[in-house]
Amino acid sequence: MKKLIPILFILLSFKSLAQKTENIIIITTDGFRWQEVFKGIDPAIANDKKFNQGDSAYIYKKYSNPDIKEARKKLMPFFWSEIASKGQIYGNRDLGNKVDVANPYWFSYPGYSEIMTGNVDLKVNSNGYKANPNVNVLEFLNQQSKLKGKVAAFGAWDAFDRILNEERSGFPVISAFDKVGGNKPTAMQKLLNEMRDNSYKPFHQDECLDVFTHYQALDELKNKKPKVLYIAYGETDEWAHHAQYRSYLDAANQVDKWIEEIWNFVQNDPQYKNKTTLFITVDHGRGDKVKAQWTDHGSDVPGASEIWFAAMGPEIGPKGEIKTESQLYQKQFAQTLAKIMGYDFKTDHPVETEIKEIFKK
């Protein structure tokens, strides 16, 4: 029996023989509420002149439907067709299916840190926090022999260099107005850099428009073929803070189109086809009960801890919208991402257990 123990340990240390996911694409869209994901547009906000940018007719024409299921599908057609039929979607609180951040702050840096580290570090309490001392799951995956040098992250917000601790983590993190391609950019990378640098900058130098983050990441996907790719869109949060509901909805609708574009490429590329998992979520929620608070989040805003997530891929059963009562937490995502790739995320800080029900039996 004693001789069997080392053999069993070795076997358990390797990826499961049944492992089918060889690549993972993680997508976040900052601060996008579960309310719109599951119910479509909120008429109380759309009808309010403080928020609809004087264009409620546009909002209703493009996104409204008396049937909630049709309304949410108009806002996020790929999400509610492809992902709903082939993956899993969590967070419809009207059905008792709850997903929350575990950190007490309910804003971006702590949320992204929780997603990526599987841990709540109470010292991470500011969007201006220094380089994250906690090891993240992307860093861990980049240390695995089969994935080394095949991990990349793209984020619209300039804080991602610190959130993912690019200097220590050892994989490229392209955030905000960082240039892609280093000293030897391709013609496409040079064009992307120039277009972004010369673009309209509504968020100043802190954050670029999502379109640049998306096409930088897509260029990476097509030409460098990473096995682990993280894309962080930001406009859903920015337009909400600006109290511009039409632009908030348009940003979410555009993210849905970009996810479809990514998935169509994935399913037509030999490296990725039927061997790639998509994982989509948010860093925090927003206010709801007091309608004016939909623009904001933080520990003083009721509902801002409430989030959602979706996943689709070889390890994920096609359960669609999850309608059972349960309580899941953002801190479970990191280990879930590692397990999807066939690894057990271990580091020097505690890592919360994975979401077991997401996996095929």
Helices and strands as residue ranges (DSSP letters): H 4-13, E 23-29, H 34-39, H 43-46, H 56-63, H 68-75, I 79-83, H 84-86, E 88-90, G 93-95, E 97-100, H 108-117, H 137-142, E 151-155, H 160-163, H 166-169, E 173-175, H 187-197, H 210-223, E 228-233, H 235-241, H 245-266, E 276-281, G 291-295, E 309-312, E 320-321, E 326-329, G 330-332, H 333-340, G 356-358
